[in-house]
Amino acid sequence: MKLTYWVAENIDGEKTDSIIARTKHDCEQNVLAFAAPGEYRQPIKKSFLYNDAFDLFELATGKDGGRGMG
């Protein structure tokens, strides 16, 4: 299976400060609603493949997983 999402990285913050969403439009709207647009990079599309729910869990919680993966 494939998971695709959009992420706007915080310019001066950690990857955990990034804004993520299902669509580019939603990501852009969340940046406008919850933060100052100048603090975030333009949203980029990310995706990765996984086999099942457990595989997805391992990817998301692994050392280099989470918002930085893809």
C-alpha positions, 0 to 999 in steps of 0.5 A: 500500500502507499501513503501520500501526504503533504508537509510544510517544514518549519524553517527554523524549527524541528521536523516535529514542528512541520505541518502535515495534511492529506492534500496540498490545499489543506496543508497551505490552509493549515499554515495560514490558519495556525502559523505565520506563512513566512515560518514555513517552506512551501508544501512538498508531496511525500509518499512511501510504501508499506505492507500492512498496519504493523509495517506502517506503525514501525515506519512511523515510530522508527528512528528516522520515521515520523514526519521526516520519512518519505 
